[in-house]
Structure formats: C-alpha cells, structure tokens
Amino acid sequence: MTRWVQRQENPEVREEARRHAADPTGHGEWGSFCDMMAQAGFPNDVTDAAWQLVLGGIAEQGPLNDEAMAEHTDRQKQRDHRASNSWYQELVKLVGDYLEIDTPTLALWSGGRVTSGYARSRGHTPLETTPFGGVVDKLTLTSDWMLKTPMWNVLSKAFVNRARGPVHIFLRAYNPDSVLIAQEVPQLRVVMALNPAVHLIWHPVYTAADGELMEITKSLGLTSDAPYPTRDECVQVLYDYLRLNHDPANSHSQRAHAEMSAHLGANGNPQ
C-alpha cells in the first residue's frame, strides 16, 4: 500500500474515490443517478449494483493505471491493462442488455463530442445515447478522467459486440491511436468475421465556418451524406479537404487541421 500511495499522481482524487466506493450513497451524484436510471427503466436492484460497480471501478483504476505504465511500453497493452478493471468487467455483465440501440444502426465516431451529436442526428445510435451510456454520460463521477476513461473503453467493446448490421463511423479527425481505430474497429473486424451482415460505412466530416457539420465528397465538396466503404478512402478525402480547402479562419475545424498536419509531418509527408 505504501508503494502505491507514493506513486500516486493525484492522491486526493484517489482517496476520494476510495471513500465513495466504501460509501456509494455518499457520492454527490447518487440521487441524480437514481433518477436517471429510473427514467431509463432500470430496476432498482440493477441501479444499486451498477452504482457500486462504477464507484468500485473508479477506486480500483488508479493502481491499474500505475501498473499499466510500469509494466508496458506499448500503448495498446497499456490500454488493455487499464481496461482489465474487474469492477468495470462486472458492470458490463450487469448492464450489457442496456446498451441496445433504438435505431437500425449503431454509430462510432472520432473528433470531438459534436461528432456524436451529428451521428445521432443522421439516425444512428452512438454508445452515449444507449440507455446506460446516456445515464453515465451525464455524470462527472470523478474529476480525474483517467479513472473513468477505461470504463468507457470496456463499455465500447461490449457495445460494438452488439452490431448486427451496418455500422456507421464518423470521422472529423483521424488519430490512429484513438480508441476508435485501436480498439473499436479491430473488435468490429472480429464481429464481421462471424456475421457477414456487419460491415463498416465511413463518413468524413468537416465543420463549416457557421458550425454546421457536413460530409466530404470525392470531388472535395460538402454535402449532407457522403459514405465510403473503406477507412483509407475516408481518411484520404478528409485529409485532402483539410490540406486544400480548410479556411484558417474557421475556428471550428482548427483542431482537426492541426492534428492532420501533425500526423502528416510525423510521417514525413507534405502538409
């Protein structure tokens, strides 16, 4: 225990997490969680158990994060170690049936939360709009996002395992080390091998100067729907648009343009 405390980056947050795990109803968001779970149709016993598993997972996550950094240099192995949290694994077993989608197709995304809203507006279901995902998405839970991000990674893996048909993927920015590319898509490949009905539909998304999200055509125009069958085609069109057509004065897409430029530069490509 002494060694663990000495390695803590934020001992106050971790101590608070342990207190909440020991007294779940003492957490400030307990009442909100109960209300939202009831509105979503969860039985009381599931609500009680899920809350204890969430807070127990947050309390356990700190040491796992330390171990991941100490024992692994590979990013994916670090991510897998962090996601081995037994509390979060039990949480998925409990709420797995409450990750169902209420549209014909599920959606994945990368490039900021606005992309999730866009995917929803196009008639698809992202994880955070499922019954359970929608509840925990509205909570803070802890001020240290590194203690709760692995929970979302565990939930996302269970979510993509529920794919039964086309999966729409929306990219406003491309990061090869993102959870989407490094975890969710590989897991979907496993699902696709077992179910030929599952296939991926990619959408390159750009935020115009007025804040409206649009999709990029092969001729580098903007439209309301521009699907592509492969990741490479989608990323190529997205990068080409950001390189050639992005307006530096457009603050809505500055981050996507900067990330694209950094990735190209790191690979020795022209920017």
Backbone hydrogen bonds, N-H to C=O, Kabsch-Sander energy under -0.5 kcal/mol:
donor,donor_aa,acceptor,acceptor_aa,energy
5,V,1,M,-2.5
6,Q,2,T,-2.2
7,R,3,R,-1.2
7,R,4,W,-0.5
8,Q,4,W,-0.6
8,Q,5,V,-1.0
14,R,10,N,-1.8
15,E,11,P,-2.4
16,E,12,E,-2.1
17,A,13,V,-2.1
18,R,14,R,-2.0
19,R,15,E,-2.0
20,H,16,E,-2.3
21,A,17,A,-2.0
22,A,18,R,-1.8
23,D,19,R,-1.7
26,G,23,D,-1.9
27,H,24,P,-1.4
30,W,27,H,-1.8
33,F,29,E,-2.6
34,C,30,W,-2.4
35,D,31,G,-2.4
36,M,32,S,-2.6
37,M,33,F,-2.6
38,A,34,C,-2.3
39,Q,35,D,-2.3
40,A,36,M,-1.8
41,G,38,A,-1.2
42,F,37,M,-2.7
47,T,43,P,-2.2
48,D,44,N,-2.6
49,A,45,D,-2.2
50,A,46,V,-2.9
51,W,47,T,-2.2
52,Q,48,D,-1.9
53,L,49,A,-2.1
54,V,50,A,-2.5
55,L,51,W,-2.4
56,G,52,Q,-2.3
57,G,53,L,-2.2
58,I,54,V,-2.1
59,A,55,L,-2.0
60,E,56,G,-1.8
61,Q,57,G,-1.5
62,G,58,I,-0.7
64,L,60,E,-1.2
65,N,61,Q,-2.6
66,D,62,G,-2.0
67,E,63,P,-2.6
68,A,64,L,-2.5
69,M,65,N,-1.8
70,A,66,D,-2.1
71,E,67,E,-2.7
72,H,68,A,-1.4
78,Q,74,D,-2.2
79,R,75,R,-2.4
80,D,76,Q,-2.8
81,H,77,K,-2.3
82,R,78,Q,-2.4
83,A,79,R,-1.9
84,S,81,H,-1.5
85,N,82,R,-0.9
89,Q,85,N,-2.0
90,E,86,S,-2.1
91,L,87,W,-2.0
92,V,88,Y,-2.0
93,K,89,Q,-1.6
94,L,90,E,-1.8
95,V,91,L,-2.7
96,G,92,V,-1.5
98,Y,95,V,-2.5
99,L,96,G,-1.3
106,L,166,P,-0.6
107,A,125,T,-2.5
108,L,168,H,-2.3
110,S,170,F,-1.9
115,T,112,G,-1.9
116,S,112,G,-0.6
116,S,113,R,-0.6
117,G,113,R,-1.7
118,Y,114,V,-1.9
119,A,115,T,-2.4
120,R,116,S,-2.2
121,S,117,G,-2.2
122,R,118,Y,-1.2
123,G,120,R,-1.8
124,H,119,A,-1.7
125,T,105,T,-1.9
129,T,126,P,-1.8
130,T,127,L,-1.9
132,F,98,Y,-2.1
134,G,130,T,-3.0
135,V,131,P,-0.8
135,V,132,F,-0.6
136,V,132,F,-2.1
137,D,133,G,-1.7
138,K,135,V,-1.3
139,L,136,V,-1.2
142,T,140,T,-3.1
145,W,143,S,-0.9
147,L,144,D,-1.9
148,K,144,D,-0.6
148,K,145,W,-0.7
149,T,145,W,-2.4
151,M,148,K,-0.6
152,W,148,K,-1.4
153,N,149,T,-2.0
154,V,150,P,-2.3
155,L,151,M,-2.6
156,S,152,W,-2.6
157,K,153,N,-1.7
158,A,154,V,-1.7
159,F,155,L,-2.3
160,V,156,S,-2.5
161,N,157,K,-1.3
162,R,159,F,-1.6
163,A,160,V,-1.7
167,V,199,H,-2.7
168,H,106,L,-1.9
169,I,201,I,-3.1
170,F,108,L,-2.4
171,L,169,I,-0.5
171,L,203,H,-2.9
172,R,110,S,-2.8
172,R,170,F,-0.6
173,A,110,S,-1.0
175,N,173,A,-0.5
178,S,175,N,-2.1
182,A,178,S,-3.1
183,Q,179,V,-2.1
184,E,179,V,-2.6
185,V,180,L,-2.8
187,Q,183,Q,-1.9
188,L,184,E,-2.1
189,R,185,V,-2.0
190,V,186,P,-1.3
191,V,187,Q,-1.8
192,M,188,L,-2.9
193,A,189,R,-1.7
194,L,190,V,-0.9
194,L,191,V,-0.7
195,N,191,V,-1.8
198,V,195,N,-2.0
199,H,197,A,-0.6
201,I,167,V,-2.7
202,W,228,Y,-3.0
203,H,169,I,-2.7
205,V,171,L,-3.4
206,Y,214,M,-3.1
208,A,206,Y,-0.7
208,A,212,E,-2.9
211,G,208,A,-2.2
214,M,206,Y,-2.7
215,E,223,T,-3.3
216,I,204,P,-1.8
217,T,221,G,-2.6
220,L,217,T,-1.8
223,T,215,E,-2.8
228,Y,202,W,-2.2
234,C,230,T,-1.7
235,V,231,R,-3.0
236,Q,232,D,-2.3
237,V,233,E,-2.1
238,L,234,C,-2.4
239,Y,235,V,-2.9
240,D,236,Q,-2.6
241,Y,237,V,-2.3
242,L,238,L,-2.4
243,R,239,Y,-2.6
244,L,240,D,-2.6
245,N,241,Y,-2.7
246,H,241,Y,-1.0
250,N,247,D,-2.7
251,S,249,A,-1.2
253,S,250,N,-1.1
254,Q,251,S,-0.9
257,H,253,S,-2.2
258,A,254,Q,-2.6
259,E,255,R,-2.7
260,M,256,A,-2.3
261,S,257,H,-2.4
262,A,258,A,-2.2
263,H,259,E,-2.3
264,L,260,M,-2.5
265,G,261,S,-2.6
266,A,262,A,-2.3
267,N,263,H,-1.2
268,G,265,G,-1.5
269,N,264,L,-3.0
